[in-house]
């Protein structure tokens, strides 16, 4: 019924592709966790310009170091926060370079594949100095052209393999860079902040999938197709819950119910305003740091997050129990169950303890680890060979 292969030949990709993919996946996890630390410590706007920080490649060591830079008119220099934001950008840039290497290695056996990937990277690269010079329209045109070129390559390559996946991952990374830029320039606009979180987790998921596929350690199941469907449902529910969590964080609604759980401000169903709480697009030019919604709107967001948590928890717990009962998948099922209970515990602790920074960051890490388990199963579980 089930078998696991650990010493089979890898697909026809570069011999180091799997190593680079695992390194990139580990770095992506670090970027996600550190990004959560930056956001939750209110350092997301500590470098008002992009990609520099008050005109520096690194960051100002003291307030007087950037006293003459125009960005000080937007926000006063806070060196104890600025290093967090700029270091996060550096880590994300390093991840982008690794993904570019993967895209080049993945496309090397495709017709004009390497040239297409490098040209796309060049177009995106040209847009960066244009943006820094204030030529935002021209910069956007170059970035969009680069993205279109990557998409054209992925669509031209007919089968779903590492070439297509690495090209699509590079596309996501480029869009992530744009979201990171808009996060700063649009002053923590909630839809952008949430999108940036989801983009980071999507990047991580794609890298994990590629790393497992390149490592080529399949778990053979006679009912692999049915198991894929069950795991995909779990992934969908988890993705919705993560999006709601991102929306909760971006709108500063984590403590909308005060420190009350399972009730909310002393009631099982307090007054809510779902219509206002889930307006996705609001004006540009508003500083969203600290949130702009009233109490009832934030409570609506928090309640939606809690209700979806019950649905996701129930399904994933059922899936974990099912996995434990399948020979060869016990460890994956047990890991999923442990992570699930830990994640729920961290969520409750966030509310009861008033959102301590270390617990809030761990809650973000827990979401990424749950994704790791489900994506790993999607990548590894396959039908028996004919």
N, C-alpha and C positions, 0 to 999 in steps of 0.2 A: 504493500500500500504506500509506503513512504521509504525513501532512501535519500541519503545525503552524499554528495560528491565533493571532496575537498582537494583532490589532486588531479583535476582534469585540465586539459589544455585551455588556455584563455583564448578568447576570440582574436581575430587578426587585427589587433591594435598594437600600438607601440608597447614595448615590454615594460615601460615604466608608467603607462597610463594609469593603472590601478593605484600605484603608489602616490602619484600626484593627485588623483581623485580623492583618496583617503585623506591626504594632507589638506586639500581644499575643504573637504567636508568638516574636518576638525577645526580648521580656521573659521569656517562659516558658523559653526556652533559658538566659537569664542566671540565672533562679531555680534551674534544675536544676543548673547548674555551680556557682553559689555555694552551693547547698544541699549539694552534694558536698564542697565546701571546708569548710563548717561541720561536717558529720558526720565527715569524715576527720581534721579537726584536733581532734577530741574536744571540740567546743564545743556539742554538741546538747543538753546539760542545763545550760548556763551561765545560763539564765533559768528557774528552777524554776516560776514562775507563768506564767499565760497569760491574755490576750494581752499583758499588761504584763511588764516585766522588773524584778523587785523593786519592783513597784508603780509603776514609771515608764513613761511612754509611749515614752521612748527607752531609756537604760540607765545604770546608775551609772558615773560617771567614775572613782570611787575606791571602795575597800572601805568607807570610813566613810560614804559617801553613803547606803548602804542598811543601816546597822548596826541600825536599829530595825525593819526589816521582817521579817514572820514567815517569809518565804521563806529567810532566812538559816539557819533551823533545818534546812532541807532540804539546802542547799548553800551553802558559803561563796562570797562574791562574788569573781569573777575578771573584772575589767573588760576585760582583753585578749582574753577569750573572749566575754563577754556581748554586745559590740557586734556580733559576727558573727551570733549567733543572732537578735538583735532586728532587725538590718538585713535579714536573710533574711525575717523575718516581714513587715517593711514592704514589701519588694519583692513578696512573695506577695500582700499586701493590695492593692497597686497593680494587680497582674495581675487580681485578683478584680474590681476596679472596671471594668477594661477589658472583661472578659468579661461583666459585667453590662450594659455599654453595648451590646455586640454582641447580647446576648439581647434587649434592648429593641428595637434596630433590626431584628433578625430577625423579631420577633413583631408589628411594628407594623401589618402588613396582615392579621393573623389576628384572628378574632373574640375580643374581650376579651384578646388576647394580651399587650399591654403591661401591663394591669392585673394579669394573672395572674403575670407575671414580677416586677413591683414588689411585689406582695403577698407572694410567696415570699421575696424579698429582705428585706422588712420582718420577716417571721416569724423568719428566721435572725438578723437584726440584734437582735431582742428577746432572743434566747437568749444573746447574748454577755454583757450586763451581769448576767443571771440567773446565768450560770456564774461570773462574777467574785464574785458575792455568795454563792457556795456552794450555790445551788439547782440542782444538776446534773441532777436528774430533769426539772424544769420546762424547763431550757435544752435538754435533749435532745428533749423533746416539741415545742418550737417549731422546732428544727432539722429534725426528721423531718417535721413538717407542711410546712415550706418545700420540702424535697426532694420530698415527695409531690405538691405542687402543680406543681412543675416537671415531674415525670415525667408527671403527668396531661395537662399541656399538650402535651408531646412526643408522647404516645400519641394525643392527640386530633387532632393535625395529621398527616394521613394519609401524606403523601409525605416521602421523605428529602430535605430541602432545608436551606437555611441557618437557617430558623426552628427546625426540630427540632434541628439540630446545635448551634446556639448555646445552646438551652435545656438540652440534655444536657451541654454543656461547663460551663455554670454549675452544674449538679448535681454534676459531678465536682469543680469548684473548692470548693464547699461541703463536700463529703466530704473533700477534701484538707485543708481547715482543721480539720476534726474529727480527722483523722489526725495533723496537726501538733500539735494539743492533746494527743492521747493519747500521742504520741511523748515529750512532756515528762512528763505526769502518770503514765504507765506506765513511766517510766524506761528508755527505749530498748528497749522490748519488740520482739524481732526481727520478728515478723509485721507489726507496725505500721510499723516502719522500712522494711521491704521494700514494704509497701503504699503508703507515702508516696512512695517512689521511683517505683513503677509508676504511681501516680496522677499524678505530675508529668509523666512521659513520655506518659501517655495524654492529658493536657491539651494538651501540646505538639503531639502528633499531630493532635488534633481541630482545633486552631487552624491548623496548616499546611494541613490538608485544606480548611477553610473559606476560608482566604486564597487558595488556588489556585482554588477554585470561584468565589469572588467576583471574582477577577481575570479568570477565564474565558479561559485560554490552553490549549485542549485540544490534545492530540497524537492525531490520528486514525489508528487502526490497524484494518485489516480483521479482524485476529484479536485484537481488544481483550479479548474475554471470556476467551480462553485465557491471555492475558498477565496479566490480573487474577488468575486462579487461581494462576499461577506466582509472582506478587509476593506474594499473600496467604499462600502457603506460606512464603515467605521471611520475611514479617512475623511469622508464628506462631513460626517457629524462633528468630528474633531476640528476640521477646518472652519465650520460655522461657529463653533464655540470659541476658537482662537480669534476669529474676526470680531465676535462680540466682546471678547476680552480686550482686544485692541481698541475697540470703540469705547469701552468703559474707561480704559486708561487715558485715551486721547482726549476725552471729555471730562476728565478728573471726577469720575463718578464712582470710583472704587469705594469711597466712604459715604456714599449718598444715604445709606441706611444707618449712618453713624457706626457704632460698634456692635450693632444688633444682628444676631443670627440665631436661629433661622428666621425670626421675625425681622421686620424692617421698620425702624423708628417706632417700635412697640406694637406694630400691627402686622397681621398676616398679609394684608393687601392695602397698603397706604395709597393715598391719592397719587396718580401717575399722569404723565402727559407723553404718551408714546409718539404722537404725531410730531411734536417739537423735538423730542429726544432723538428721533431718527431722521432728521433733515440732514441729508448727506452733504449738500453743497451750500455753503454760506459765502458771504462776501469776502473778497481779498482786501488786505490792508488792516484787518482786525487782528490784534494780538490775542491769541487764544491761550496763552500761558495762564494756567490757573482755571481755565474753563470760562464759558460765557453763558451756560445754561442755568435755568432756575432749578430749585430743589426737586419739583415734581418731574421735570424732564430727566434729571440725573437718576432719580429713583426708578423711572421707567427703564432706563438703560441697565441699571443694576439688577432689576427684577428679571429682565429678559436674559441677562447673563446667567442668573441663578437657575431659571427654568430650563434653559438649554443645557446647563451643566447636569441636571438630573437625567435628561434624555441621553446625553452622550455617555454619562457614567453607566447607566443601566445597560446600554447596548455594548459598550466596550468591556464591561465586566462579564456579560454573557459570552462575548467573543473570547475573552481570556480563559474562561472556564472551558470553552469548547476546544481551544488550542491545547490546553493542558492535557486533555484526554486523547490527543492525537500523538502517536509515537513519533518521536523526532522533533516535535514542536512544544514539548513540555516547558523547556526553559524560556522560550519566547512567550508562552502563555503566562507563566509565572512572573516574568519580568513586566509584562503588560499590566498584570493585576497589581503588582507592588507599586509601579509608577502611578497607576490610576488612583490608588488610595492615598499615596503621597501627595499627588496633585490636588485632590479634594481637601486634604488636610492643610496644605499650604494656602489654598483659597480661603478656607474658613479662618485660618490664623491671620491672614491679611486683614480681614474685617475685625476680628475680635481684638487684635493687638494694635490696630490703628495704622496699618500699612508700613510696617518696618521695612527699611530698604533691602536688607539681606533676604527677607522672606519674599518680598515682591520680586526680586531678581531671580530667586530660586523658582518661583512660580512660572516665570517665563522660560527658564531652563527646562522645567518639567514638561511644558508644552512641546518643546523641541525634542525631548527624549521620547515622548509618546509618538511623535511623528517618525522618529528614527525607527522605532519598533515596527510600526505599520508599513512604512516604506520599505524596510528591509524584507519584510515578509512578501510584499508585492514583487520585489526584485528577485527573491530567492525561490519562492514556491513556483514550480513549473510541472507540467505534465510529463509523464514518463516518455522517454525517447522511443520512437517507433522501432 
